[in-house]
Structure formats: structure tokens, C-alpha cells
Amino acid sequence: MGIGFDPSPISYGSVTINPSSTIKFLGVTIQANLKWDKTVDNLCNRMRFSASKIRTEGRFFDCWERKILFNGWVLGPLYASAISFLPLLNATQRQKLQVAMNSGIRAVSNIPQYGHHNISALRSKLGIPSIAQITDILVLTAAWNRREHFQTQALNMSGPSTRSREKGNVPQPVQKGYLGQMVATAVSCGWNRLPTNIKSENNPLKAKKLIRKHILQI
């Protein structure tokens, strides 16, 4: 696969290896144009298929048991590799993922696949975060995991004391051009959005619970 160019076929003896426009790595589809359309489409198809499985396998289950299936079959594949691409998606791609996820929420709530329903209210009642909230949770969790790096960076900063420095914030990274399309940039910005009580929390389980609670309350 060539990135930024079209490679020629490779001949090895009597075998010809033709270039590919995509490769799959750890559940993520990497495209030659460095876009995420294939990954999003694959996830959407998987979510809708999982929603149909929840309707079939969970027809004799209650709502709580169907939510357990939802967490494993719908959210599991999303969380598995989402930090590598979810912060980089555009609004249209996130909306596609949200619509696909909504099919799973309909299956959990045992309502028809089509028709008008307040999905946001159902999602809130079930305690299921939206795609936007999942993105924030992943970014803030990744920022907390790198807290030692950011805390050291904040301590080594020179200059007068400000409210931002008292909160342990670091200078905002450059977000123009390709730097704005990096997960590391999103994580650095996420550190500055973390409340001070979460920045100082050292227990991983407590920190994750606090981050989730913080995002769901916004």
C-alpha cells in the first residue's frame, strides 16, 4: 500500500503482488488516503449486526440483561481501538456512528427499529454515553494516563503564577495543519480540561469513574 503515491505491482518469480488501497491492523482499517471512512463503515455495520443479535438473543431477557449484551457487542468493538481514530473523526462520521449505536439502544429498550422516539432520553436513562461523550472520556482518560508527563511539564514552566498554572495546565499545543490531526494533540488539550481533583487522583479506578461522571454531567 502506498501513502501519497500509487505503487507498482511487485513481481516475485511467477507471483505478482498487486498494491492494496487498505490494510487492517488491530481492528482498524488504514486507508491509503489516511481517512477513516472504511473504519467508520465497518464499525457501523458491526453495531447494526450486534443490535439485531440483541433483539434475537435477548428477546427473553430484561432491559438490564440486554444492556450487558449491548456493552459487550456494541461498545466492546468501539472501545477496543477508538482512541486511535475517534478524536480525529469529523461531525458526519461521528453522526454515522451515533445513528448505528442508536439501533443498539433501540434493541436494548425493546422499541421498533424505526419511528420517532427520544433516543437521547433513553440513552440517558440507561446510562449509556453518546459518541461525543465516549470521545471525551477516552481523550481525558488518555490524558490522565500521561499525568506524570504533563505534571512535569507544568512544573518546569517559567514565568509568573497564573490561575491556569495553579490548575496544572500546560501550554495549548499547535493545532494547525497535520498537528491538529494527531491524537497526541487532542490528549494534550484534554489534560487542560480535566478538573484539578481528577489530575491529582492516583487511583486508576477512581480516576476513570470521576472522568465518566464529569463527562456525563456536562
N, CA and C atoms as a LAMMPS dump frame, in Angstrom:
ITEM: TIMESTEP
0
ITEM: NUMBER OF ATOMS
654
ITEM: BOX BOUNDS ff ff ff
-5.0000000000000000e+02 5.0000000000000000e+02
-5.0000000000000000e+02 5.0000000000000000e+02
-5.0000000000000000e+02 5.0000000000000000e+02
ITEM: ATOMS id mol type element x y z
1 1 1 N 0.843 -1.187 0
2 1 2 C 0 0 0
3 1 3 C 0.881 1.241 0
4 2 1 N 0.581 2.142 -0.87
5 2 2 C 1.336 3.384 -0.93
6 2 3 C 0.548 4.539 -0.342
7 3 1 N 1.2 5.351 0.482
8 3 2 C 0.572 6.525 1.073
9 3 3 C 1.119 7.765 0.379
10 4 1 N 0.265 8.418 -0.38
11 4 2 C 0.682 9.593 -1.133
12 4 3 C 1.155 9.285 -2.539
13 5 1 N 1.158 8.011 -2.914
14 5 2 C 1.549 7.632 -4.28
15 5 3 C 0.927 6.275 -4.591
16 6 1 N 0.94 5.917 -5.864
17 6 2 C 0.404 4.641 -6.315
18 6 3 C 1.561 3.707 -6.657
19 7 1 N 1.843 2.721 -5.82
20 7 2 C 2.978 1.826 -6.089
21 7 3 C 2.683 0.88 -7.252
22 8 1 N 3.716 0.457 -7.902
23 8 2 C 3.574 -0.511 -8.993
24 8 3 C 3.513 -1.923 -8.422
25 9 1 N 2.906 -2.849 -9.16
26 9 2 C 2.883 -4.247 -8.698
27 9 3 C 4.293 -4.804 -8.54
28 10 1 N 4.441 -5.719 -7.602
29 10 2 C 5.741 -6.347 -7.338
30 10 3 C 5.69 -7.782 -7.844
31 11 1 N 6.667 -8.14 -8.633
32 11 2 C 6.747 -9.499 -9.168
33 11 3 C 7.817 -10.273 -8.412
34 12 1 N 7.446 -11.473 -7.964
35 12 2 C 8.388 -12.353 -7.268
36 12 3 C 8.267 -13.73 -7.903
37 13 1 N 9.185 -14.005 -8.78
38 13 2 C 9.104 -15.244 -9.54
39 13 3 C 7.889 -15.198 -10.462
40 14 1 N 7.012 -16.158 -10.291
41 14 2 C 5.797 -16.196 -11.112
42 14 3 C 4.61 -15.551 -10.407
43 15 1 N 4.857 -14.971 -9.251
44 15 2 C 3.778 -14.367 -8.454
45 15 3 C 3.839 -12.853 -8.587
46 16 1 N 2.69 -12.252 -8.825
47 16 2 C 2.575 -10.797 -8.897
48 16 3 C 1.76 -10.3 -7.709
49 17 1 N 2.345 -9.395 -6.939
50 17 2 C 1.674 -8.823 -5.767
51 17 3 C 1.171 -7.445 -6.135
52 18 1 N -0.143 -7.311 -6.182
53 18 2 C -0.753 -6.032 -6.527
54 18 3 C -0.92 -5.166 -5.28
55 19 1 N -0.754 -3.852 -5.413
56 19 2 C -0.903 -2.958 -4.246
57 19 3 C -2.355 -2.904 -3.782
58 20 1 N -2.512 -2.658 -2.498
59 20 2 C -3.844 -2.545 -1.908
60 20 3 C -4.082 -1.107 -1.451
61 21 1 N -5.334 -0.706 -1.456
62 21 2 C -5.667 0.648 -1.004
63 21 3 C -5.962 0.693 0.49
64 22 1 N -6.11 -0.485 1.122
65 22 2 C -6.388 -0.544 2.557
66 22 3 C -5.678 -1.739 3.182
67 23 1 N -5.348 -1.611 4.455
68 23 2 C -4.864 -2.742 5.237
69 23 3 C -5.556 -2.69 6.593
70 24 1 N -5.69 -3.829 7.226
71 24 2 C -6.341 -3.884 8.528
72 24 3 C -5.291 -4.195 9.588
73 25 1 N -5.281 -3.379 10.653
74 25 2 C -4.293 -3.542 11.713
75 25 3 C -4.975 -3.342 13.058
76 26 1 N -5.01 -4.394 13.864
77 26 2 C -5.6 -4.343 15.2
78 26 3 C -7.038 -3.801 15.171
79 27 1 N -7.802 -4.26 14.179
80 27 2 C -9.203 -3.879 14.102
81 27 3 C -9.472 -2.555 13.433
82 28 1 N -8.427 -1.829 13.045
83 28 2 C -8.578 -0.527 12.391
84 28 3 C -8.192 -0.655 10.927
85 29 1 N -9.017 -0.131 10.034
86 29 2 C -8.724 -0.154 8.601
87 29 3 C -7.94 1.091 8.231
88 30 1 N -6.687 0.901 7.816
89 30 2 C -5.827 2.021 7.426
90 30 3 C -5.941 2.189 5.914
91 31 1 N -6.339 3.376 5.498
92 31 2 C -6.533 3.657 4.076
93 31 3 C -5.331 4.392 3.501
94 32 1 N -5.131 4.247 2.205
95 32 2 C -4.008 4.906 1.541
96 32 3 C -4.138 6.421 1.583
97 33 1 N -5.386 6.929 1.649
98 33 2 C -5.595 8.375 1.718
99 33 3 C -5.629 8.89 3.155
100 34 1 N -5.343 7.997 4.124
101 34 2 C -5.275 8.343 5.546
102 34 3 C -6.599 8.886 6.089
103 35 1 N -7.694 8.429 5.525
104 35 2 C -9.013 8.792 6.039
105 35 3 C -9.58 7.607 6.828
106 36 1 N -10.729 7.826 7.483
107 36 2 C -11.289 6.826 8.389
108 36 3 C -12.647 6.321 7.94
109 37 1 N -12.981 6.536 6.663
110 37 2 C -14.317 6.155 6.177
111 37 3 C -14.551 4.65 6.295
112 38 1 N -13.555 3.852 5.916
113 38 2 C -13.716 2.39 5.972
114 38 3 C -13.879 1.909 7.405
115 39 1 N -13.085 2.461 8.315
116 39 2 C -13.182 2.071 9.718
117 39 3 C -14.557 2.402 10.269
118 40 1 N -15.062 3.589 9.948
119 40 2 C -16.383 4.004 10.424
120 40 3 C -17.469 3.108 9.834
121 41 1 N -17.386 2.83 8.533
122 41 2 C -18.399 1.981 7.889
123 41 3 C -18.395 0.571 8.478
124 42 1 N -17.204 0.016 8.719
125 42 2 C -17.114 -1.324 9.305
126 42 3 C -17.714 -1.357 10.708
127 43 1 N -17.43 -0.313 11.496
128 43 2 C -17.98 -0.252 12.845
129 43 3 C -19.495 -0.102 12.829
130 44 1 N -19.995 0.719 11.906
131 44 2 C -21.452 0.903 11.797
132 44 3 C -22.139 -0.412 11.449
133 45 1 N -21.568 -1.145 10.49
134 45 2 C -22.152 -2.437 10.118
135 45 3 C -22.113 -3.415 11.289
136 46 1 N -21.013 -3.393 12.027
137 46 2 C -20.887 -4.302 13.166
138 46 3 C -21.885 -3.937 14.27
139 47 1 N -22.093 -2.644 14.491
140 47 2 C -23.053 -2.213 15.514
141 47 3 C -24.469 -2.631 15.145
142 48 1 N -24.828 -2.455 13.876
143 48 2 C -26.185 -2.822 13.451
144 48 3 C -26.389 -4.334 13.511
145 49 1 N -25.362 -5.082 13.151
146 49 2 C -25.457 -6.534 13.258
147 49 3 C -25.601 -6.953 14.718
148 50 1 N -24.858 -6.297 15.613
149 50 2 C -24.955 -6.595 17.04
150 50 3 C -26.334 -6.235 17.581
151 51 1 N -26.914 -5.148 17.067
152 51 2 C -28.263 -4.771 17.501
153 51 3 C -29.273 -5.847 17.129
154 52 1 N -29.128 -6.416 15.932
155 52 2 C -30.031 -7.495 15.527
156 52 3 C -29.829 -8.739 16.396
157 53 1 N -28.588 -8.997 16.803
158 53 2 C -28.317 -10.137 17.693
159 53 3 C -28.947 -9.911 19.062
160 54 1 N -28.907 -8.659 19.537
161 54 2 C -29.526 -8.358 20.829
162 54 3 C -31.023 -8.603 20.771
163 55 1 N -31.654 -8.226 19.652
164 55 2 C -33.093 -8.472 19.51
165 55 3 C -33.397 -9.963 19.478
166 56 1 N -32.535 -10.726 18.82
167 56 2 C -32.788 -12.168 18.691
168 56 3 C -32.433 -12.922 19.969
169 57 1 N -31.196 -12.729 20.432
170 57 2 C -30.721 -13.479 21.592
171 57 3 C -31.313 -12.967 22.9
172 58 1 N -31.685 -11.678 22.934
173 58 2 C -32.159 -11.109 24.186
174 58 3 C -33.657 -10.902 24.263
175 59 1 N -34.414 -11.602 23.395
176 59 2 C -35.858 -11.374 23.387
177 59 3 C -36.54 -11.857 24.668
178 60 1 N -35.909 -12.797 25.388
179 60 2 C -36.481 -13.276 26.647
180 60 3 C -35.782 -12.655 27.862
181 61 1 N -34.861 -11.703 27.613
182 61 2 C -34.135 -11.062 28.7
183 61 3 C -34.825 -9.765 29.102
184 62 1 N -34.48 -9.27 30.292
185 62 2 C -34.99 -7.961 30.685
186 62 3 C -34.033 -6.883 30.16
187 63 1 N -34.384 -5.62 30.412
188 63 2 C -33.619 -4.496 29.866
189 63 3 C -32.185 -4.496 30.393
190 64 1 N -31.994 -4.817 31.663
191 64 2 C -30.655 -4.815 32.251
192 64 3 C -29.759 -5.854 31.589
193 65 1 N -30.308 -7.026 31.326
194 65 2 C -29.516 -8.079 30.697
195 65 3 C -29.201 -7.726 29.245
196 66 1 N -30.139 -7.078 28.563
197 66 2 C -29.867 -6.65 27.185
198 66 3 C -28.799 -5.555 27.162
199 67 1 N -28.748 -4.735 28.208
200 67 2 C -27.71 -3.703 28.274
201 67 3 C -26.331 -4.344 28.418
202 68 1 N -26.254 -5.455 29.142
203 68 2 C -24.977 -6.171 29.26
204 68 3 C -24.515 -6.649 27.884
205 69 1 N -25.454 -7.182 27.094
206 69 2 C -25.117 -7.578 25.718
207 69 3 C -24.672 -6.373 24.905
208 70 1 N -25.352 -5.255 25.086
209 70 2 C -25.002 -4.019 24.365
210 70 3 C -23.574 -3.593 24.699
211 71 1 N -23.228 -3.634 25.982
212 71 2 C -21.883 -3.209 26.388
213 71 3 C -20.805 -4.09 25.758
214 72 1 N -21.097 -5.385 25.625
215 72 2 C -20.102 -6.284 25.054
216 72 3 C -20.076 -6.278 23.544
217 73 1 N -21.247 -6.308 22.924
218 73 2 C -21.323 -6.481 21.467
219 73 3 C -21.258 -5.175 20.696
220 74 1 N -21.778 -4.1 21.254
221 74 2 C -21.789 -2.815 20.546
222 74 3 C -20.634 -1.928 20.999
223 75 1 N -20.533 -1.713 22.318
224 75 2 C -19.488 -0.826 22.815
225 75 3 C -18.114 -1.483 22.835
226 76 1 N -18.069 -2.815 22.966
227 76 2 C -16.779 -3.509 23.025
228 76 3 C -15.892 -3.233 21.826
229 77 1 N -16.363 -3.482 20.605
230 77 2 C -15.527 -3.2 19.434
231 77 3 C -15.173 -1.726 19.292
232 78 1 N -16.066 -0.843 19.743
233 78 2 C -15.785 0.596 19.647
234 78 3 C -14.656 0.996 20.589
235 79 1 N -14.743 0.56 21.843
236 79 2 C -13.727 0.927 22.825
237 79 3 C -12.38 0.27 22.532
238 80 1 N -12.385 -0.849 21.814
239 80 2 C -11.154 -1.614 21.611
240 80 3 C -10.051 -0.788 20.956
241 81 1 N -10.396 0.034 19.985
242 81 2 C -9.37 0.8 19.259
243 81 3 C -9.789 2.241 19.014
244 82 1 N -10.806 2.716 19.742
245 82 2 C -11.386 4.03 19.437
246 82 3 C -10.415 5.177 19.678
247 83 1 N -9.506 5.051 20.647
248 83 2 C -8.6 6.16 20.939
249 83 3 C -7.698 6.478 19.757
250 84 1 N -7.511 5.514 18.85
251 84 2 C -6.603 5.723 17.716
252 84 3 C -7.254 6.53 16.594
253 85 1 N -8.581 6.63 16.58
254 85 2 C -9.223 7.345 15.469
255 85 3 C -10.402 8.219 15.882
256 86 1 N -11.088 7.888 16.974
257 86 2 C -12.325 8.606 17.314
258 86 3 C -12.108 10.105 17.509
259 87 1 N -11.014 10.556 18.163
260 87 2 C -10.819 12.002 18.304
261 87 3 C -10.572 12.724 16.982
262 88 1 N -10.293 11.982 15.914
263 88 2 C -9.933 12.588 14.634
264 88 3 C -11.085 12.618 13.639
265 89 1 N -12.236 12.06 14.005
266 89 2 C -13.358 11.992 13.079
267 89 3 C -14.031 13.347 12.928
268 90 1 N -14.64 13.552 11.746
269 90 2 C -15.415 14.777 11.548
270 90 3 C -16.852 14.573 12.028
271 91 1 N -17.647 15.629 11.968
272 91 2 C -19.013 15.589 12.505
273 91 3 C -19.877 14.561 11.777
274 92 1 N -19.699 14.447 10.459
275 92 2 C -20.505 13.496 9.681
276 92 3 C -20.205 12.06 10.087
277 93 1 N -18.935 11.734 10.262
278 93 2 C -18.548 10.381 10.653
279 93 3 C -19.04 10.043 12.055
280 94 1 N -18.967 11.001 12.96
281 94 2 C -19.472 10.752 14.314
282 94 3 C -20.982 10.564 14.312
283 95 1 N -21.655 11.313 13.455
284 95 2 C -23.107 11.151 13.367
285 95 3 C -23.482 9.778 12.832
286 96 1 N -22.714 9.268 11.87
287 96 2 C -22.965 7.921 11.355
288 96 3 C -22.807 6.872 12.452
289 97 1 N -21.779 7.021 13.273
290 97 2 C -21.567 6.095 14.378
291 97 3 C -22.7 6.204 15.399
292 98 1 N -23.164 7.436 15.646
293 98 2 C -24.225 7.619 16.629
294 98 3 C -25.525 6.979 16.155
295 99 1 N -25.835 7.134 14.876
296 99 2 C -27.05 6.522 14.33
297 99 3 C -26.977 5.005 14.429
298 100 1 N -25.796 4.441 14.129
299 100 2 C -25.627 2.99 14.244
300 100 3 C -25.742 2.537 15.694
301 101 1 N -25.176 3.303 16.612
302 101 2 C -25.292 2.96 18.026
303 101 3 C -26.747 3.032 18.489
304 102 1 N -27.495 3.99 17.96
305 102 2 C -28.897 4.132 18.343
306 102 3 C -29.714 2.886 18.028
307 103 1 N -29.308 2.146 16.992
308 103 2 C -30.023 0.905 16.684
309 103 3 C -29.855 -0.092 17.821
310 104 1 N -28.676 -0.094 18.462
311 104 2 C -28.468 -0.951 19.616
312 104 3 C -29.262 -0.487 20.823
313 105 1 N -29.371 0.821 21.003
314 105 2 C -30.164 1.358 22.116
315 105 3 C -31.635 1.025 21.933
316 106 1 N -32.11 1.061 20.694
317 106 2 C -33.494 0.657 20.42
318 106 3 C -33.698 -0.816 20.77
319 107 1 N -32.697 -1.643 20.46
320 107 2 C -32.815 -3.071 20.764
321 107 3 C -32.832 -3.306 22.272
322 108 1 N -32.004 -2.576 23.005
323 108 2 C -31.973 -2.714 24.467
324 108 3 C -33.304 -2.282 25.073
325 109 1 N -33.869 -1.186 24.553
326 109 2 C -35.131 -0.666 25.081
327 109 3 C -36.343 -1.411 24.552
328 110 1 N -36.089 -2.332 23.587
329 110 2 C -37.169 -3.134 23.001
330 110 3 C -38.247 -2.268 22.345
331 111 1 N -37.798 -1.285 21.563
332 111 2 C -38.705 -0.448 20.79
333 111 3 C -38.462 -0.719 19.314
334 112 1 N -39.416 -0.367 18.43
335 112 2 C -39.26 -0.658 16.999
336 112 3 C -37.978 -0.055 16.419
337 113 1 N -37.495 -0.682 15.354
338 113 2 C -36.26 -0.23 14.721
339 113 3 C -36.42 1.134 14.072
340 114 1 N -37.643 1.463 13.662
341 114 2 C -37.892 2.738 13.004
342 114 3 C -39.02 3.468 13.731
343 115 1 N -39.097 4.764 13.506
344 115 2 C -40.127 5.571 14.143
345 115 3 C -39.517 6.579 15.097
346 116 1 N -40.33 7.562 15.452
347 116 2 C -39.837 8.647 16.293
348 116 3 C -39.829 8.236 17.76
349 117 1 N -38.671 8.309 18.387
350 117 2 C -38.515 8.087 19.816
351 117 3 C -37.409 9.013 20.31
352 118 1 N -37.494 9.394 21.55
353 118 2 C -36.462 10.251 22.145
354 118 3 C -35.284 9.371 22.565
355 119 1 N -34.379 9.124 21.613
356 119 2 C -33.255 8.232 21.87
357 119 3 C -32.308 8.833 22.91
358 120 1 N -32.154 10.148 22.901
359 120 2 C -31.264 10.783 23.875
360 120 3 C -31.755 10.539 25.293
361 121 1 N -33.074 10.621 25.49
362 121 2 C -33.634 10.374 26.82
363 121 3 C -33.461 8.907 27.216
364 122 1 N -33.658 7.992 26.256
365 122 2 C -33.46 6.57 26.542
366 122 3 C -32.004 6.283 26.89
367 123 1 N -31.095 6.899 26.134
368 123 2 C -29.667 6.686 26.386
369 123 3 C -29.281 7.206 27.773
370 124 1 N -29.823 8.367 28.139
371 124 2 C -29.536 8.931 29.458
372 124 3 C -30.108 8.054 30.565
373 125 1 N -31.31 7.525 30.342
374 125 2 C -31.95 6.661 31.343
375 125 3 C -31.153 5.371 31.548
376 126 1 N -30.594 4.853 30.466
377 126 2 C -29.809 3.617 30.55
378 126 3 C -28.381 3.863 31.014
379 127 1 N -27.972 5.121 31.076
380 127 2 C -26.603 5.423 31.481
381 127 3 C -25.581 5.106 30.417
382 128 1 N -25.985 5.212 29.145
383 128 2 C -25.09 4.917 28.024
384 128 3 C -24.594 6.241 27.436
385 129 1 N -23.295 6.472 27.364
386 129 2 C -22.789 7.731 26.802
387 129 3 C -22.965 7.789 25.294
388 130 1 N -23.027 9.005 24.762
389 130 2 C -23.095 9.203 23.319
390 130 3 C -21.693 9.065 22.722
391 131 1 N -21.615 9.097 21.401
392 131 2 C -20.316 9.022 20.723
393 131 3 C -19.442 10.212 21.13
394 132 1 N -20.035 11.395 21.209
395 132 2 C -19.271 12.578 21.624
396 132 3 C -18.756 12.417 23.045
397 133 1 N -19.587 11.882 23.936
398 133 2 C -19.163 11.676 25.315
399 133 3 C -18.093 10.595 25.421
400 134 1 N -18.242 9.523 24.638
401 134 2 C -17.22 8.468 24.629
402 134 3 C -15.88 9.035 24.165
403 135 1 N -15.918 9.906 23.157
404 135 2 C -14.691 10.537 22.666
405 135 3 C -14.017 11.326 23.777
406 136 1 N -14.81 12.13 24.502
407 136 2 C -14.243 12.928 25.595
408 136 3 C -13.702 12.04 26.713
409 137 1 N -14.433 10.977 27.039
410 137 2 C -13.984 10.068 28.089
411 137 3 C -12.639 9.44 27.715
412 138 1 N -12.512 8.993 26.476
413 138 2 C -11.26 8.362 26.033
414 138 3 C -10.109 9.356 26.033
415 139 1 N -10.358 10.576 25.557
416 139 2 C -9.299 11.582 25.495
417 139 3 C -8.851 11.977 26.898
418 140 1 N -9.8 12.223 27.801
419 140 2 C -9.443 12.625 29.161
420 140 3 C -8.758 11.485 29.911
421 141 1 N -9.197 10.245 29.666
422 141 2 C -8.54 9.098 30.304
423 141 3 C -7.106 8.951 29.804
424 142 1 N -6.909 9.132 28.499
425 142 2 C -5.549 9.072 27.952
426 142 3 C -4.682 10.191 28.524
427 143 1 N -5.273 11.37 28.716
428 143 2 C -4.529 12.485 29.31
429 143 3 C -4.153 12.164 30.751
430 144 1 N -5.086 11.576 31.51
431 144 2 C -4.779 11.212 32.899
432 144 3 C -3.672 10.154 32.953
433 145 1 N -3.672 9.226 32.016
434 145 2 C -2.632 8.198 31.986
435 145 3 C -1.242 8.807 31.752
436 146 1 N -1.199 9.99 31.144
437 146 2 C 0.08 10.671 30.898
438 146 3 C 0.299 11.817 31.889
439 147 1 N -0.351 11.716 33.055
440 147 2 C -0.328 12.812 34.028
441 147 3 C 1.089 13.158 34.484
442 148 1 N 1.961 12.154 34.621
443 148 2 C 3.322 12.438 35.076
444 148 3 C 4.054 13.329 34.077
445 149 1 N 3.844 13.073 32.805
446 149 2 C 4.471 13.904 31.763
447 149 3 C 3.958 15.337 31.836
448 150 1 N 2.636 15.498 31.945
449 150 2 C 2.061 16.846 31.971
450 150 3 C 2.394 17.567 33.274
451 151 1 N 2.405 16.857 34.386
452 151 2 C 2.737 17.485 35.664
453 151 3 C 4.182 17.965 35.66
454 152 1 N 5.084 17.166 35.09
455 152 2 C 6.479 17.589 34.978
456 152 3 C 6.612 18.798 34.071
457 153 1 N 5.87 18.782 32.97
458 153 2 C 5.906 19.913 32.04
459 153 3 C 5.396 21.182 32.71
460 154 1 N 4.332 21.055 33.515
461 154 2 C 3.787 22.227 34.196
462 154 3 C 4.761 22.772 35.239
463 155 1 N 5.461 21.884 35.947
464 155 2 C 6.415 22.33 36.971
465 155 3 C 7.622 23.025 36.36
466 156 1 N 8.007 22.612 35.149
467 156 2 C 9.194 23.178 34.507
468 156 3 C 8.912 24.475 33.75
469 157 1 N 7.653 24.908 33.763
470 157 2 C 7.326 26.15 33.066
471 157 3 C 7.853 27.352 33.845
472 158 1 N 8.338 28.329 33.106
473 158 2 C 8.823 29.559 33.725
474 158 3 C 7.798 30.669 33.527
475 159 1 N 7.928 31.721 34.318
476 159 2 C 7.015 32.84 34.182
477 159 3 C 6.196 33.058 35.433
478 160 1 N 5.32 34.064 35.417
479 160 2 C 4.523 34.396 36.607
480 160 3 C 3.458 33.344 36.894
481 161 1 N 3.022 33.329 38.139
482 161 2 C 1.967 32.397 38.553
483 161 3 C 0.618 32.894 38.056
484 162 1 N -0.142 32.02 37.429
485 162 2 C -1.466 32.358 36.911
486 162 3 C -2.466 31.309 37.384
487 163 1 N -3.763 31.613 37.171
488 163 2 C -4.798 30.651 37.544
489 163 3 C -4.663 29.37 36.73
490 164 1 N -4.26 29.506 35.48
491 164 2 C -4.087 28.326 34.636
492 164 3 C -2.97 27.435 35.168
493 165 1 N -1.857 28.044 35.607
494 165 2 C -0.733 27.27 36.132
495 165 3 C -1.108 26.63 37.464
496 166 1 N -1.916 27.315 38.265
497 166 2 C -2.353 26.746 39.536
498 166 3 C -3.196 25.493 39.32
499 167 1 N -3.895 25.426 38.186
500 167 2 C -4.693 24.244 37.859
501 167 3 C -3.847 23.123 37.256
502 168 1 N -2.562 23.385 37.05
503 168 2 C -1.685 22.367 36.473
504 168 3 C -1.771 22.27 34.964
505 169 1 N -2.303 23.303 34.322
506 169 2 C -2.434 23.276 32.868
507 169 3 C -1.084 23.478 32.188
508 170 1 N -1.008 23.018 30.954
509 170 2 C 0.194 23.17 30.14
510 170 3 C -0.166 24.021 28.925
511 171 1 N 0.822 24.609 28.243
512 171 2 C 0.508 25.414 27.05
513 171 3 C -0.24 24.595 26.007
514 172 1 N -1.257 25.199 25.419
515 172 2 C -2.014 24.52 24.374
516 172 3 C -1.106 24.208 23.188
517 173 1 N -1.148 22.987 22.648
518 173 2 C -0.296 22.648 21.503
519 173 3 C -0.786 23.324 20.229
520 174 1 N 0.086 23.396 19.255
521 174 2 C -0.289 23.93 17.945
522 174 3 C -1.286 22.984 17.294
523 175 1 N -2.412 23.524 16.826
524 175 2 C -3.479 22.691 16.282
525 175 3 C -3.736 22.974 14.809
526 176 1 N -2.784 23.594 14.143
527 176 2 C -2.916 23.887 12.724
528 176 3 C -2.259 22.785 11.9
529 177 1 N -2.79 22.571 10.692
530 177 2 C -2.201 21.602 9.781
531 177 3 C -2.288 20.181 10.299
532 178 1 N -1.266 19.396 10.01
533 178 2 C -1.289 17.98 10.381
534 178 3 C -1.205 17.786 11.89
535 179 1 N -0.675 18.78 12.626
536 179 2 C -0.594 18.662 14.083
537 179 3 C -1.991 18.607 14.707
538 180 1 N -2.93 19.251 14.058
539 180 2 C -4.299 19.207 14.554
540 180 3 C -4.989 17.889 14.298
541 181 1 N -4.376 17.024 13.493
542 181 2 C -4.936 15.702 13.183
543 181 3 C -4.194 14.595 13.913
544 182 1 N -3.613 14.922 15.05
545 182 2 C -2.886 13.939 15.844
546 182 3 C -3.604 13.699 17.162
547 183 1 N -3.653 12.433 17.573
548 183 2 C -4.29 12.09 18.845
549 183 3 C -3.538 12.745 19.997
550 184 1 N -2.205 12.837 19.889
551 184 2 C -1.411 13.451 20.955
552 184 3 C -1.822 14.898 21.191
553 185 1 N -2.191 15.602 20.133
554 185 2 C -2.643 16.98 20.284
555 185 3 C -3.962 17.036 21.041
556 186 1 N -4.89 16.133 20.697
557 186 2 C -6.175 16.082 21.39
558 186 3 C -5.991 15.725 22.865
559 187 1 N -5.038 14.829 23.15
560 187 2 C -4.788 14.416 24.54
561 187 3 C -4.202 15.577 25.344
562 188 1 N -3.296 16.346 24.739
563 188 2 C -2.72 17.497 25.436
564 188 3 C -3.789 18.533 25.76
565 189 1 N -4.688 18.775 24.82
566 189 2 C -5.798 19.692 25.078
567 189 3 C -6.733 19.124 26.143
568 190 1 N -6.886 17.792 26.143
569 190 2 C -7.751 17.149 27.127
570 190 3 C -7.226 17.306 28.547
571 191 1 N -5.904 17.305 28.721
572 191 2 C -5.339 17.476 30.055
573 191 3 C -5.776 18.806 30.673
574 192 1 N -5.813 19.857 29.873
575 192 2 C -6.209 21.168 30.382
576 192 3 C -7.697 21.233 30.717
577 193 1 N -8.487 20.305 30.191
578 193 2 C -9.917 20.282 30.5
579 193 3 C -10.237 19.457 31.74
580 194 1 N -9.262 18.697 32.237
581 194 2 C -9.503 17.876 33.407
582 194 3 C -9.626 18.742 34.658
583 195 1 N -10.618 18.477 35.511
584 195 2 C -10.69 19.18 36.799
585 195 3 C -9.478 18.846 37.66
586 196 1 N -9.131 19.735 38.565
587 196 2 C -7.931 19.558 39.375
588 196 3 C -8.013 18.331 40.281
589 197 1 N -9.226 17.99 40.753
590 197 2 C -9.336 16.827 41.64
591 197 3 C -9.041 15.523 40.896
592 198 1 N -9.328 15.488 39.592
593 198 2 C -9.011 14.297 38.8
594 198 3 C -7.526 14.265 38.465
595 199 1 N -6.927 15.432 38.21
596 199 2 C -5.494 15.473 37.916
597 199 3 C -4.668 14.946 39.076
598 200 1 N -5.14 15.19 40.296
599 200 2 C -4.385 14.773 41.477
600 200 3 C -4.753 13.382 41.966
601 201 1 N -5.724 12.723 41.314
602 201 2 C -6.138 11.377 41.717
603 201 3 C -5.14 10.35 41.182
604 202 1 N -4.683 9.459 42.06
605 202 2 C -3.694 8.458 41.666
606 202 3 C -4.274 7.063 41.471
607 203 1 N -5.5 6.843 41.93
608 203 2 C -6.132 5.53 41.781
609 203 3 C -6.783 5.43 40.406
610 204 1 N -6.361 4.476 39.571
611 204 2 C -6.915 4.388 38.206
612 204 3 C -8.431 4.199 38.177
613 205 1 N -8.968 3.317 39.028
614 205 2 C -10.404 3.061 39.021
615 205 3 C -11.183 4.298 39.428
616 206 1 N -10.722 4.994 40.476
617 206 2 C -11.407 6.211 40.91
618 206 3 C -11.329 7.292 39.841
619 207 1 N -10.167 7.393 39.202
620 207 2 C -9.997 8.413 38.164
621 207 3 C -10.948 8.171 36.988
622 208 1 N -11.07 6.918 36.56
623 208 2 C -11.967 6.607 35.442
624 208 3 C -13.422 6.898 35.803
625 209 1 N -13.805 6.576 37.043
626 209 2 C -15.168 6.863 37.482
627 209 3 C -15.427 8.363 37.538
628 210 1 N -14.443 9.121 38.024
629 210 2 C -14.595 10.57 38.105
630 210 3 C -14.677 11.197 36.716
631 211 1 N -13.866 10.68 35.783
632 211 2 C -13.893 11.207 34.407
633 211 3 C -15.245 10.929 33.77
634 212 1 N -15.742 9.716 33.918
635 212 2 C -17.04 9.368 33.338
636 212 3 C -18.152 10.232 33.943
637 213 1 N -18.128 10.379 35.263
638 213 2 C -19.138 11.198 35.94
639 213 3 C -19.058 12.647 35.479
640 214 1 N -17.831 13.147 35.336
641 214 2 C -17.637 14.53 34.89
642 214 3 C -18.197 14.754 33.488
643 215 1 N -17.939 13.825 32.576
644 215 2 C -18.389 13.982 31.194
645 215 3 C -19.917 13.843 31.102
646 216 1 N -20.476 12.888 31.804
647 216 2 C -21.926 12.671 31.718
648 216 3 C -22.711 13.805 32.353
649 217 1 N -22.084 14.584 33.218
650 217 2 C -22.779 15.712 33.854
651 217 3 C -22.701 16.984 33.04
652 218 1 N -21.824 17.021 32.046
653 218 2 C -21.683 18.22 31.231
654 218 3 C -22.912 18.422 30.356
